[in-house]
Amino acid sequence: MKLSMSICHQTHSHVLDIPTNRLKMDIVRWQKTKVVILMGATGTGKSRLSIDLATQFPAEIINSDKMQIYKGLEITTNKITEEERSGIPHHLLGEVNPNADFTAKDFCNMASLAVESISTRGLLPIIVGGSNSYIEALVDDADYRFRSKYDCCFLWVDVSMPVLNDFLCKRVDEMVFKGMVDEVRNIFDPLADYSRGIRRSIGVPELDKYLRAEAFSDGENCERLFLEAIREVKNNNCKLAHRQLEKIRRLKNVKGWNIHRIDATQVFRKRGSMEAEEMWKKLVAKPSSAIVREFLHRVTAATSGITKDFIAQYVF
């Protein structure tokens, strides 16, 4: 998709009488920098899709998950592994002191710098995570700075709640098998504040009673406390997913964000089967790539004195 500079020059010289240097400057300003934002409840496959997209389009990924921003608890916070990243650079992933009180304002500042760095190197910034309050704070800032500089493509990976709840419960069992309890035990502090830093992560406060009792209680009591803790972890993951889904619907239906919904329910229903991989490609990866490809080739008007109707006359 290109602009015909000769036609623009001819038109403004004989009809609009706009100075050549002014027109050229505004042509540059027509096209906003592109940013892709992947949203969805916890466990829906956002990280996987971000890698799929970043291997098709020259891109780097910015994490927007509140807990994955902190260093540590890789299993408990379900961070994407080095192997799963496929060599794609990630920003704001495991970078913050686990005891820091990291705020939405901090995220906006760091994410803005990352977006600027990635885009100035000619790459596509892909923001991915389930913390929709962080994304909302970044995109709909009070001064409208982000929207004025960047054109956003919102993708929402959705899975029906009954299917997702079942997956989340099984995922907790897998996390326990991988060593989640030992991971939480390593940072356990009976005087810790569970309202700050990485200790807010689901899986940390829920294990508190069990970790306090394991050195003094008998085996039967410890087992009961352990099972109660894991059940609570599962319940809180499902509650989190429900809240995240409600926030996305509010952004779409109340605030009017143009969010493209990608339904991955059928993929999750086939999880573990040979069909699941092909269904992911067909129902999630392929349509998402098509949306992003169309988005990247679309001309958008930045803040300038030239209207979109005027732009449209010279887009081929």
C-alpha positions as CSV (number, residue, x, y, z in Angstrom):
1,M,0.0,0.0,0.0
2,K,1.7,3.2,-1.2
3,L,1.1,6.9,-1.4
4,S,1.4,8.5,-4.9
5,M,3.7,11.5,-4.1
6,S,3.4,12.8,-7.7
7,I,-0.4,12.9,-7.5
8,C,-0.3,14.5,-4.1
9,H,2.1,17.2,-5.4
10,Q,-0.1,17.9,-8.4
11,T,-3.2,18.2,-6.4
12,H,-1.9,20.5,-3.7
13,S,-0.1,22.7,-6.2
14,H,-3.2,23.4,-8.4
15,V,-6.2,22.9,-6.1
16,L,-5.3,23.1,-2.4
17,D,-2.3,25.4,-2.6
18,I,-0.7,23.6,0.4
19,P,3.1,24.2,0.6
20,T,5.1,21.2,-0.6
21,N,7.1,20.8,2.6
22,R,4.0,21.0,4.7
23,L,2.3,18.3,2.7
24,K,5.3,16.0,2.8
25,M,5.5,16.5,6.6
26,D,1.8,15.6,7.1
27,I,2.2,12.5,4.8
28,V,4.8,11.2,7.2
29,R,2.4,11.9,10.1
30,W,-0.5,10.1,8.6
31,Q,0.8,6.7,9.5
32,K,0.8,6.0,13.3
33,T,3.1,3.4,14.7
34,K,1.4,0.0,14.9
35,V,1.0,-1.9,18.2
36,V,-0.7,-5.3,18.7
37,I,-2.3,-6.0,22.1
38,L,-3.2,-9.6,23.0
39,M,-5.8,-10.0,25.7
40,G,-7.7,-12.8,27.4
41,A,-8.3,-14.6,30.7
42,T,-5.5,-16.5,32.4
43,G,-4.7,-19.8,30.7
44,T,-6.3,-19.1,27.3
45,G,-3.0,-19.3,25.3
46,K,-2.1,-15.6,24.9
47,S,1.7,-16.3,25.3
48,R,1.6,-19.0,22.7
49,L,-0.2,-16.8,20.2
50,S,2.2,-14.0,20.8
51,I,5.1,-16.3,19.8
52,D,3.1,-17.4,16.7
53,L,2.7,-13.8,15.6
54,A,6.2,-12.8,16.5
55,T,7.7,-15.5,14.3
56,Q,5.6,-14.3,11.4
57,F,6.0,-10.6,11.8
58,P,9.3,-9.0,12.9
59,A,8.3,-8.3,16.5
60,E,9.3,-8.2,20.2
61,I,7.0,-8.9,23.1
62,I,6.1,-6.8,26.1
63,N,4.6,-8.6,29.1
64,S,1.6,-6.9,30.8
65,D,0.9,-9.6,33.4
66,K,1.1,-8.0,36.9
67,M,2.8,-11.0,38.6
68,Q,5.0,-12.1,35.7
69,I,6.7,-8.7,35.8
70,Y,8.5,-9.7,39.0
71,K,11.6,-11.9,39.3
72,G,11.1,-15.4,40.6
73,L,8.2,-17.8,41.0
74,E,8.4,-19.0,37.3
75,I,6.1,-21.9,37.9
76,T,3.6,-20.2,40.2
77,T,3.2,-17.2,37.9
78,N,3.2,-19.5,34.8
79,K,5.9,-17.5,33.0
80,I,6.7,-18.5,29.5
81,T,10.0,-20.5,29.5
82,E,13.1,-19.7,27.6
83,E,12.5,-22.6,25.3
84,E,8.9,-21.5,24.6
85,R,10.1,-18.0,23.7
86,S,11.7,-19.3,20.5
87,G,14.4,-16.6,20.7
88,I,11.9,-13.7,20.6
89,P,13.0,-10.9,23.0
90,H,10.6,-10.3,25.9
91,H,10.4,-7.0,27.9
92,L,9.0,-6.5,31.4
93,L,9.2,-10.3,32.1
94,G,10.8,-11.2,35.4
95,E,12.6,-7.8,35.6
96,V,11.2,-6.2,38.8
97,N,12.3,-6.8,42.4
98,P,9.8,-9.3,43.9
99,N,9.3,-7.1,47.0
100,A,8.7,-3.9,45.0
101,D,5.3,-2.2,45.0
102,F,4.9,-2.0,41.2
103,T,2.0,0.1,40.1
104,A,0.0,0.7,36.9
105,K,1.8,4.0,36.5
106,D,5.2,2.2,36.7
107,F,3.9,-0.2,34.1
108,C,2.8,2.6,31.8
109,N,6.2,4.3,32.0
110,M,8.2,1.1,31.4
111,A,5.9,-0.2,28.7
112,S,5.9,3.1,26.8
113,L,9.7,3.1,26.8
114,A,9.7,-0.5,25.5
115,V,7.1,0.3,22.7
116,E,9.2,3.3,21.6
117,S,12.4,1.2,21.6
118,I,10.9,-1.6,19.6
119,S,9.1,0.6,17.1
120,T,12.1,2.8,16.4
121,R,14.1,-0.3,15.5
122,G,11.5,-1.1,12.8
123,L,9.8,-3.9,14.7
124,L,6.3,-4.6,15.8
125,P,5.6,-4.2,19.6
126,I,3.2,-7.0,20.8
127,I,1.8,-6.4,24.3
128,V,0.5,-9.5,25.9
129,G,-1.0,-10.3,29.3
130,G,-4.1,-10.8,31.4
131,S,-3.8,-7.6,33.5
132,N,-6.4,-5.6,31.7
133,S,-6.2,-2.7,34.2
134,Y,-2.6,-2.2,33.1
135,I,-3.5,-2.3,29.5
136,E,-6.4,0.1,30.0
137,A,-4.2,2.5,31.9
138,L,-1.6,2.5,29.1
139,V,-3.9,2.8,26.2
140,D,-6.5,5.2,27.7
141,D,-4.2,7.5,29.5
142,A,-5.5,10.9,30.7
143,D,-3.6,12.9,28.1
144,Y,-4.5,10.6,25.2
145,R,-0.8,10.4,24.4
146,F,-0.7,6.7,23.6
147,R,-3.7,6.7,21.2
148,S,-2.3,9.8,19.5
149,K,1.0,8.1,18.7
150,Y,0.0,4.5,18.2
151,D,-2.6,2.6,16.2
152,C,-3.7,-0.4,18.3
153,C,-4.9,-3.8,17.1
154,F,-6.7,-5.7,20.0
155,L,-6.9,-9.5,19.9
156,W,-8.9,-11.3,22.5
157,V,-8.3,-15.1,22.9
158,D,-11.5,-16.4,24.5
159,V,-12.5,-19.8,25.9
160,S,-15.9,-20.6,27.3
161,M,-15.8,-20.5,31.1
162,P,-16.8,-24.1,31.8
163,V,-14.1,-25.4,29.5
164,L,-11.5,-22.9,30.8
165,N,-12.3,-23.7,34.5
166,D,-11.6,-27.3,33.9
167,F,-8.3,-26.5,32.2
168,L,-7.3,-24.2,35.0
169,C,-7.8,-26.8,37.6
170,K,-5.8,-29.3,35.7
171,R,-3.1,-26.7,35.1
172,V,-2.7,-26.2,38.9
173,D,-2.2,-29.9,39.3
174,E,0.5,-29.7,36.6
175,M,2.1,-26.7,38.4
176,V,2.2,-28.7,41.7
177,F,3.8,-31.6,39.9
178,K,6.5,-29.2,38.4
179,G,7.4,-27.9,41.8
180,M,5.1,-25.0,42.7
181,V,5.0,-25.8,46.4
182,D,8.7,-25.9,46.7
183,E,9.0,-22.7,44.8
184,V,6.6,-21.0,47.2
185,R,8.3,-22.6,50.2
186,N,11.6,-21.0,49.2
187,I,10.2,-17.5,49.6
188,F,8.0,-18.3,52.6
189,D,8.2,-15.8,55.4
190,P,5.7,-15.9,58.3
191,L,5.9,-12.2,58.6
192,A,5.5,-11.5,54.9
193,D,3.0,-8.9,53.6
194,Y,0.8,-10.7,51.0
195,S,-0.6,-7.4,49.7
196,R,2.8,-6.3,48.1
197,G,5.0,-7.6,45.4
198,I,5.1,-11.1,44.0
199,R,3.5,-12.5,47.2
200,R,0.2,-11.4,45.8
201,S,0.4,-14.2,43.2
202,I,-2.2,-16.8,43.3
203,G,-0.6,-19.8,45.0
204,V,1.4,-17.9,47.6
205,P,-1.1,-16.7,50.2
206,E,-3.2,-19.9,49.8
207,L,-0.3,-22.1,50.9
208,D,0.4,-20.0,54.0
209,K,-1.5,-22.2,56.5
210,Y,0.1,-25.4,55.1
211,L,3.6,-24.0,55.2
212,R,3.2,-22.7,58.8
213,A,1.9,-26.1,60.0
214,E,4.1,-28.6,58.1
215,A,6.9,-28.4,60.6
216,F,4.7,-29.0,63.6
217,S,1.6,-30.9,62.5
218,D,1.1,-34.6,61.9
219,G,0.9,-36.0,58.4
220,E,-2.8,-36.3,58.3
221,N,-3.4,-32.6,59.3
222,C,-0.7,-31.5,56.8
223,E,-2.3,-33.4,54.0
224,R,-5.7,-31.8,54.8
225,L,-4.2,-28.3,54.8
226,F,-2.4,-29.0,51.6
227,L,-5.5,-30.2,49.8
228,E,-7.4,-27.2,51.1
229,A,-4.7,-24.9,49.8
230,I,-4.6,-26.5,46.3
231,R,-8.4,-26.4,46.1
232,E,-8.3,-22.7,47.0
233,V,-5.6,-22.0,44.4
234,K,-7.9,-23.6,41.8
235,N,-10.9,-21.6,42.9
236,N,-9.0,-18.3,42.9
237,N,-7.6,-19.0,39.4
238,C,-11.2,-19.6,38.1
239,K,-12.4,-16.4,39.9
240,L,-9.5,-14.4,38.3
241,A,-10.4,-15.7,34.9
242,H,-14.0,-14.6,35.4
243,R,-13.0,-11.1,36.5
244,Q,-10.6,-10.7,33.6
245,L,-13.4,-11.8,31.2
246,E,-15.7,-9.2,32.7
247,K,-13.1,-6.4,32.2
248,I,-12.6,-7.3,28.6
249,R,-16.3,-7.2,27.9
250,R,-16.5,-3.8,29.6
251,L,-13.7,-2.5,27.4
252,K,-15.4,-3.8,24.3
253,N,-19.1,-3.1,25.1
254,V,-18.9,0.0,27.4
255,K,-15.7,1.8,26.3
256,G,-16.1,0.8,22.7
257,W,-12.7,-0.7,22.1
258,N,-12.5,-2.5,18.7
259,I,-11.5,-5.9,20.1
260,H,-11.3,-8.9,17.7
261,R,-12.5,-12.0,19.5
262,I,-10.8,-15.3,18.7
263,D,-12.7,-18.3,20.0
264,A,-10.3,-21.1,21.2
265,T,-12.9,-23.2,23.0
266,Q,-12.9,-26.0,20.5
267,V,-9.1,-26.2,20.8
268,F,-9.3,-26.6,24.5
269,R,-12.0,-29.2,24.3
270,K,-9.5,-31.3,22.2
271,R,-6.6,-30.6,24.5
272,G,-4.2,-33.5,24.6
273,S,-5.4,-35.0,21.3
274,M,-3.6,-35.0,17.9
275,E,-6.3,-32.7,16.6
276,A,-5.6,-29.9,19.0
277,E,-2.5,-28.6,17.3
278,E,-4.1,-28.4,13.9
279,M,-7.2,-26.8,15.4
280,W,-5.0,-24.2,17.1
281,K,-3.5,-23.3,13.8
282,K,-6.9,-23.2,12.0
283,L,-9.0,-21.5,14.6
284,V,-6.6,-19.3,16.5
285,A,-3.2,-18.7,14.8
286,K,-4.3,-18.3,11.2
287,P,-7.3,-15.9,11.8
288,S,-5.1,-13.9,14.2
289,S,-2.3,-13.6,11.7
290,A,-4.8,-12.5,9.0
291,I,-6.2,-9.7,11.3
292,V,-2.7,-8.5,12.1
293,R,-1.6,-8.6,8.5
294,E,-4.6,-6.5,7.4
295,F,-3.9,-4.1,10.4
296,L,-0.3,-3.6,9.4
297,H,-1.2,-2.7,5.8
298,R,-3.9,-0.2,6.8
299,V,-3.1,3.5,6.5
300,T,-4.2,5.4,9.6
301,A,-4.4,9.2,10.2
302,A,-2.3,10.6,13.1
303,T,-3.1,13.9,14.7
304,S,-2.7,16.4,11.8
305,G,-4.7,19.0,9.9
306,I,-5.4,16.6,7.0
307,T,-8.6,14.5,7.0
308,K,-8.9,10.8,6.5
309,D,-11.1,11.5,3.4
310,F,-8.2,13.5,1.9
311,I,-5.8,10.6,2.7
312,A,-8.1,8.1,1.1
313,Q,-7.9,9.9,-2.3
314,Y,-4.2,9.0,-2.5
315,V,-4.0,5.4,-1.1
316,F,-3.7,2.7,-3.7
